[in-house]
Amino acid sequence: MAYPLLTMAQIRADMLRDIRNLLPEADVGADSDYFIRATSVASAVEGLYQHQAWMVRQIFPDTADHDYLLLHARLRGLAPKPAVTASGRMLLRGNPGSPVAAGVQGKWGDQLYVSREAGLIGADGTATLAAAAMQAGLAGNAPDDARLELLAPPPGVQSAAVLTEMRGGVEEESDAELLARLLDLIRRPPAGGNVHDYRRWALEVPGVSAAYVYPLRRGLGTVDIIITSAGGLPSVETLAAVQTHIDALRPVTARHSLVAAPTVRLVDVELQLALSGLTLEQARLQLTPQLHTRFDQLAPGQLLVRSQLETLASSLPGVVDRRIVLPAANVQPLVNEQRVEWLRLGRLDIKAMP
């Protein structure tokens, strides 16, 4: 049973009651000295109660405030992971043989990117250089083949460039994410290299948001770890960092561990809706984010259940009937020795039912 914390009014009432019990003739009205003194004391005592309640919350990591959560995490050797900068490749075009120094900057939208290495425009008129966002976090992620405008193109290089790949940017770890790692460590302490250990080792590396472990996928003594970054694919740098980290921690008897990214498999969705009191455009605006959310909840290797998409469509107010044309059945991603497929939403087509 929780200890009852009295309010200021309750504390004051108890004090005035005790005064009347000791001094029946005492004036305890709202304008009396006793009332004023009891009010001031009750206010201070209420503050003490509140402070004690706050202190109790700091005892447990799942109710602790930010500063005390950091102390709980520090006892277990954990600390918030910093924000990670997106990285990838930049494709430049220009005159063959033109040199390109490192540090070439380009702009896509509001984000700036910079090349990390020097290069030379090849005989085909292109050069692909390692590049990174200039701002850490999710904002630096860009879709494949995003058009980049160079701010100061080197001689012989065109201003129009392409980000062939730019991914892996992750925000600083939140309190909720740090707490999840701490509770996982408390509930599943180190066990010499079991499945939970490999998952925890992967999540210790900045840039990793989720990790999935596949023991013995490539035979005896092998452990494969599939990682993602903020709901997307990790960068090459993140993959290498996780591989190095796990190789330093895994048991010496483990023959081989492999850190890899999932293979994205796009799933087209085609819906036909019969509506009442709702236009097709209104239905599309309401249903589209729900479908995106459902796909975002899928882990690599997880089955997509077709009836769940039907449920989303049926639960939309104004939908009288629905028919799913695609997918025609449940979609089972491929999981084998070569790859682990990750189902993502592809083409989305919502039409009126004929």
C-alpha positions in Angstrom: 0.0 0.0 0.0 1.4 3.4 -1.0 2.1 5.9 1.8 -0.6 8.7 1.7 0.9 12.1 0.9 -1.2 14.8 2.5 -2.0 18.1 0.8 -1.4 21.4 2.4 -5.1 21.8 3.2 -5.2 18.4 4.9 -2.0 19.1 6.9 -3.4 22.5 8.0 -6.8 20.9 8.9 -5.0 18.3 11.1 -3.0 21.0 12.8 -6.0 23.1 13.6 -7.9 20.1 14.8 -5.0 19.3 17.3 -5.0 22.9 18.4 -8.8 22.8 19.1 -8.3 19.5 21.0 -5.7 21.1 23.3 -7.3 24.5 23.5 -11.1 24.3 23.0 -11.4 28.0 23.3 -8.8 28.8 20.7 -9.8 30.8 17.6 -8.9 28.8 14.5 -10.9 30.9 12.0 -9.5 31.9 8.6 -8.3 35.3 10.0 -6.8 34.0 13.2 -3.1 33.8 14.1 -3.4 30.0 14.6 -4.8 29.6 11.0 -2.0 31.8 9.5 0.8 29.9 11.4 -0.8 26.5 10.5 -0.9 27.6 6.9 2.8 28.5 6.8 3.9 25.3 8.5 1.6 23.1 6.3 3.1 24.7 3.2 6.6 23.8 4.3 5.6 20.3 5.3 3.9 19.7 2.0 7.1 20.7 0.3 9.0 18.1 2.3 6.5 15.4 1.4 6.9 16.3 -2.3 10.6 16.2 -2.0 10.6 12.8 -0.4 8.3 11.5 -3.1 10.7 12.9 -5.7 13.6 11.2 -4.0 11.9 7.9 -4.1 11.3 8.2 -7.8 15.1 8.6 -8.3 15.8 5.3 -6.6 14.4 3.4 -9.5 15.8 3.9 -13.0 12.5 3.6 -14.8 11.1 6.6 -12.8 14.3 8.6 -12.4 14.7 12.0 -14.0 17.4 12.6 -16.6 20.3 13.4 -14.3 19.7 10.4 -12.0 19.0 8.1 -14.9 22.5 8.9 -16.1 23.9 7.9 -12.7 22.0 4.6 -12.8 23.4 4.0 -16.3 26.9 4.9 -15.2 26.9 2.2 -12.5 26.4 -0.3 -15.3 29.0 1.3 -17.6 26.4 2.8 -19.9 26.1 6.4 -21.3 23.9 8.1 -23.8 25.0 7.4 -27.4 25.9 10.6 -29.3 24.2 11.7 -32.5 25.7 10.1 -35.6 26.5 11.8 -38.9 25.0 10.3 -42.1 27.7 9.1 -44.5 27.8 7.6 -48.0 29.0 8.5 -51.5 29.0 11.5 -53.7 29.1 11.2 -57.5 30.7 14.0 -59.4 30.8 14.6 -63.1 33.3 16.6 -65.1 36.2 16.6 -67.6 38.2 13.3 -67.5 41.5 13.8 -65.6 40.3 16.8 -63.5 41.6 16.5 -59.9 39.1 16.8 -57.0 40.4 17.7 -53.6 38.8 16.5 -50.4 36.3 18.9 -48.8 34.1 19.7 -51.8 30.8 20.9 -50.4 27.3 20.5 -51.8 23.7 21.2 -50.9 20.6 19.1 -51.0 17.6 20.9 -49.7 18.7 22.6 -46.5 21.4 20.1 -45.8 25.1 20.5 -46.5 27.4 17.6 -47.5 31.2 17.3 -47.9 33.5 14.9 -49.6 35.9 13.1 -47.3 38.6 12.1 -49.8 40.4 13.4 -52.9 39.8 11.9 -56.3 40.1 12.2 -60.0 37.5 12.4 -62.7 37.8 9.1 -64.6 37.7 8.4 -68.3 33.9 8.0 -68.1 33.6 11.6 -66.8 32.6 10.6 -63.2 34.2 10.2 -59.8 32.6 8.6 -56.8 34.0 9.9 -53.4 33.2 9.1 -49.8 31.1 11.9 -48.3 29.2 12.8 -45.2 26.6 15.2 -43.9 27.9 18.3 -42.2 25.2 18.1 -39.5 24.7 15.1 -37.2 21.3 13.5 -36.9 18.4 12.3 -39.0 18.3 15.5 -41.0 21.5 14.4 -42.9 19.9 11.2 -44.3 19.0 11.5 -48.0 17.3 9.2 -50.5 19.5 7.4 -52.9 20.4 9.4 -56.0 19.4 12.7 -54.5 20.5 15.6 -56.6 23.3 17.7 -55.1 24.4 21.2 -56.0 28.1 21.9 -55.4 28.7 25.2 -53.7 32.2 25.8 -55.3 32.9 23.2 -58.0 36.6 22.6 -58.6 37.9 23.4 -62.1 36.6 20.9 -64.7 33.9 19.6 -62.4 30.1 20.3 -63.0 28.1 21.9 -60.3 25.4 19.2 -60.5 26.3 16.1 -58.5 24.4 13.1 -57.0 24.3 11.6 -53.5 24.3 8.0 -54.6 24.0 6.9 -50.9 23.7 8.9 -47.7 22.4 7.1 -44.7 23.1 6.2 -41.1 22.4 9.6 -39.5 20.9 9.1 -36.0 19.8 11.5 -33.3 21.4 11.5 -29.8 20.0 8.7 -27.7 16.9 9.6 -25.8 16.3 8.9 -22.1 13.7 6.2 -23.2 16.3 4.4 -25.4 19.0 4.6 -22.7 16.5 3.3 -20.1 15.6 0.4 -22.4 19.3 -0.6 -22.7 19.8 -0.3 -19.0 16.7 -2.4 -18.1 17.8 -5.0 -20.7 21.2 -5.2 -19.0 19.7 -5.6 -15.6 17.1 -8.2 -16.6 19.5 -10.1 -18.9 23.0 -9.8 -17.3 26.1 -10.9 -19.4 26.0 -14.6 -20.1 29.2 -15.3 -21.9 28.0 -14.6 -25.4 24.4 -15.7 -25.7 21.9 -14.1 -28.1 21.1 -11.3 -25.7 24.7 -10.4 -25.3 25.3 -10.0 -29.1 22.2 -7.8 -29.3 23.4 -5.6 -26.4 26.9 -5.3 -27.9 25.5 -4.1 -31.2 23.2 -1.6 -29.5 26.2 -0.1 -27.6 27.6 1.4 -30.8 26.4 4.9 -31.8 24.2 4.8 -34.9 22.5 1.5 -34.1 18.8 1.7 -33.2 17.9 -1.9 -33.4 19.7 -5.3 -33.7 18.5 -8.8 -34.5 20.6 -11.8 -33.9 20.6 -15.0 -36.0 22.7 -17.7 -34.4 24.1 -20.6 -36.5 22.7 -19.0 -39.7 25.8 -19.9 -41.6 26.7 -23.1 -39.7 28.2 -24.1 -36.4 30.1 -21.4 -34.5 28.6 -18.5 -36.5 26.5 -15.6 -35.3 25.0 -13.0 -37.6 23.7 -9.6 -36.4 21.4 -7.5 -38.6 21.3 -3.9 -37.6 19.2 -0.8 -38.5 19.6 2.9 -37.9 16.6 5.0 -37.0 14.2 2.9 -39.0 16.5 2.8 -42.0 19.6 1.2 -43.3 22.9 1.8 -41.5 25.9 3.4 -43.1 29.1 1.5 -44.0 30.9 3.2 -41.1 28.3 2.0 -38.6 28.5 -1.6 -39.9 32.3 -1.5 -39.6 32.1 0.0 -36.1 29.7 -2.7 -34.9 31.8 -5.5 -36.4 34.9 -4.2 -34.7 33.1 -3.8 -31.4 31.6 -7.3 -31.4 34.8 -9.0 -32.6 36.5 -7.5 -29.5 33.9 -8.8 -27.1 32.6 -12.1 -28.5 33.9 -15.4 -27.0 37.1 -16.7 -28.5 35.4 -20.0 -29.2 32.9 -18.4 -31.6 34.2 -19.2 -35.1 32.8 -16.1 -36.9 30.4 -13.3 -36.4 29.0 -11.1 -39.2 27.3 -7.7 -38.9 25.2 -6.8 -41.9 22.3 -4.6 -43.0 19.0 -6.1 -44.0 18.0 -6.3 -47.7 15.1 -4.0 -48.4 12.3 -5.6 -50.3 9.5 -3.3 -51.5 6.0 -4.5 -51.3 3.4 -2.8 -53.5 0.0 -2.2 -52.0 -3.2 -1.7 -54.1 -6.5 -1.1 -52.3 -10.0 -0.6 -53.6 -12.5 1.1 -51.3 -16.3 1.6 -51.3 -17.0 4.9 -49.3 -19.9 6.6 -47.7 -19.7 10.2 -46.6 -16.0 10.3 -47.4 -14.2 11.2 -50.5 -11.4 9.1 -52.0 -8.9 11.8 -51.4 -9.9 12.1 -47.7 -9.6 8.3 -47.4 -6.2 8.4 -49.0 -4.9 11.1 -46.7 -6.1 9.2 -43.6 -5.1 5.7 -44.7 -1.7 6.4 -46.2 0.1 7.3 -42.9 -1.4 4.3 -41.2 0.0 2.0 -43.9 3.4 3.6 -43.6 3.3 3.1 -39.8 2.4 -0.6 -40.2 5.3 -1.2 -42.5 7.6 0.8 -40.2 6.7 -1.6 -37.3 8.0 -4.6 -39.2 11.4 -6.0 -38.2 13.8 -7.5 -40.7 12.6 -11.0 -41.5 9.1 -10.4 -40.1 6.0 -11.6 -41.9 3.5 -9.1 -43.4 0.0 -10.3 -42.6 -2.4 -9.3 -45.4 -5.4 -9.3 -43.1 -3.8 -6.6 -40.9 -3.8 -4.2 -43.9 -7.5 -5.1 -44.4 -8.2 -4.2 -40.8 -6.6 -0.8 -41.2 -8.8 -0.1 -44.2 -11.9 -1.5 -42.6 -11.5 0.5 -39.4 -11.4 3.8 -41.3 -14.7 5.7 -40.7 -16.6 6.0 -43.9 -15.3 2.8 -45.5 -18.2 0.5 -46.4 -16.2 -2.2 -48.1 -12.7 -2.8 -49.2 -10.7 -5.1 -51.4 -7.0 -5.7 -51.4 -5.6 -6.4 -54.8 -2.0 -6.4 -53.7 -0.4 -8.1 -52.0 -2.4 -11.1 -53.0 -1.4 -13.1 -49.9 0.8 -12.8 -46.8 4.3 -11.7 -47.7 7.1 -13.8 -46.1 10.5 -12.2 -46.3 13.4 -14.3 -47.3 15.8 -15.3 -44.5 18.8 -17.5 -45.4 22.6 -17.6 -45.3 22.9 -14.8 -47.8 20.4 -12.2 -46.7 17.6 -11.2 -44.4 14.8 -9.3 -46.2 13.2 -6.3 -44.7 9.7 -5.5 -46.0 9.1 -1.8 -46.8 6.2 -0.1 -48.4 6.6 0.3 -52.2 4.0 1.7 -54.6 0.8 2.6 -52.9 -2.4 2.8 -55.0 -5.8 3.5 -53.4 -8.8 3.5 -55.8 -12.5 3.5 -55.6 -14.1 0.1 -55.7 -15.9 -0.4 -59.1 
